[in-house]
C-alpha cells in the first residue's frame, strides 16, 4: 500500500513539473514523502497476509 501511494505521489510530482503549474515547494515535499515511503517499504519487506 505504501508503494502504491509513493508511486502516485511521484506521478503527481512529475505532472506538476511537466505542466509548469507549480504550487511552491509542495511538489518537492510530495517527492520527498514518496521517496521516504519507498525506502520504508523496502526496509520493511513484503509481508504476506
Secondary structure as UniProt FT lines:
FT   HELIX           2..19
FT   TURN            24..25
FT   HELIX           26..44
//
